[in-house]
């Protein structure tokens, strides 16, 4: 299955993470939303993000490898790659972007955002998921 997913990540302590080519990124304690795309094997991609031991390939791998960063919730929809940037833009309306994170293959400022809560995202993802099931 191909699709777009959003990881809700809790960072329990302020941390500095070396994020490969992006360099060192400082993360405050709090909630973050990461928007990703899996155009093959969505289930495997999401499962990979839940594992602590992994080869670091994407920016998110570096963050999730830290013991103070944990995935709390996952939202996903069946959709093409273009939907990833649309969802990122929606999250940006309510969050603070972490510049350059996860967006090296598009023109978005970021695909990782510091957020206050995930309620708005849950509602938004349900709305677009329902809309897609009707078609």
C-alpha positions in Angstrom: 0.0 0.0 0.0 1.2 3.5 -0.7 0.4 6.4 1.5 1.2 9.4 3.7 1.7 9.0 7.4 2.1 11.4 10.3 4.1 10.4 13.4 3.3 12.2 16.7 6.6 12.2 18.6 7.1 13.1 22.3 10.5 14.4 23.2 10.9 13.9 27.0 14.0 16.1 27.5 15.7 18.9 25.5 18.1 17.1 23.1 20.7 17.9 20.5 20.8 15.4 17.6 23.3 15.1 14.8 20.9 14.7 11.8 23.4 13.6 9.1 23.9 16.2 6.4 21.4 18.6 8.1 23.9 19.0 11.0 23.1 19.3 14.7 19.5 20.1 15.5 18.3 21.1 18.9 14.9 19.9 20.0 13.0 21.3 23.0 10.9 19.0 25.2 7.4 18.6 23.8 5.3 17.2 20.9 6.3 17.0 17.3 4.5 15.9 14.1 6.5 14.3 11.3 4.9 14.0 7.9 6.3 11.2 5.7 5.5 9.4 2.5 5.8 5.7 1.6 5.0 5.0 -2.0 5.7 1.3 -1.5 5.0 -0.8 1.6 3.5 1.9 3.9 3.1 -0.7 6.7 6.8 -1.6 6.6 7.9 2.0 6.6 5.8 2.9 9.7 7.0 -0.3 11.5 10.6 0.7 10.7 10.1 4.0 12.5 8.9 2.2 15.6 12.2 0.2 15.9 15.0 1.8 17.9 17.9 0.0 16.2 18.1 0.9 12.5 20.4 2.1 9.8 20.1 5.8 9.6 18.8 6.8 6.1 16.2 9.5 6.6 16.4 12.6 8.9 13.7 11.1 11.1 15.9 8.0 11.7 18.4 10.2 13.6 15.8 11.7 15.8 14.0 8.5 16.6 17.2 6.8 17.5 17.4 9.0 20.6 16.0 7.4 23.8 14.2 10.7 24.6 12.2 10.6 21.3 9.2 8.2 21.2 6.4 7.8 18.8 3.1 8.2 20.6 0.6 8.0 17.7 0.5 7.3 14.0 -2.0 8.6 11.4 -2.0 7.5 7.8 -4.0 7.6 4.6 -3.7 6.0 1.2 -2.5 8.7 -1.1 0.2 9.7 -3.6 3.4 11.6 -2.8 1.9 15.1 -3.6 -0.4 14.7 -0.5 2.6 14.8 1.8 3.3 18.5 1.1 -0.4 19.4 1.4 -0.5 17.7 4.9 2.8 19.4 5.8 1.3 22.8 4.9 -1.7 22.0 7.1 0.5 21.1 10.1 2.6 24.2 9.6 -0.5 26.3 10.2 -0.5 25.1 13.8 3.1 24.2 14.4 6.6 25.5 14.3 8.7 24.0 11.5 12.1 22.5 12.1 13.8 24.1 9.1 15.0 21.6 6.4 14.0 18.5 8.3 12.6 15.7 6.1 12.0 18.0 3.1 15.2 17.7 1.0 13.1 16.2 -1.9 10.5 19.0 -2.1 10.1 22.7 -1.7 8.5 22.6 1.8 10.3 24.4 4.6 10.0 21.2 6.7 8.2 18.0 7.3 8.7 18.1 11.1 6.9 20.6 13.3 6.7 21.3 17.0 3.0 21.2 18.0 1.0 21.9 21.1 -1.3 18.9 20.7 -2.4 16.5 18.0 -6.2 16.9 18.2 -6.3 19.2 15.1 -4.3 16.6 13.2 -6.5 13.7 14.2 -9.6 15.6 12.9 -7.9 16.7 9.7 -6.6 13.2 8.9 -10.0 11.6 9.5 -11.6 14.2 7.2 -9.3 13.5 4.3 -9.4 9.8 4.9 -13.2 9.7 4.8 -13.2 11.8 1.7 -10.9 9.4 -0.1 -13.0 6.4 0.9 -16.1 7.9 -0.7 -14.4 8.2 -4.2 
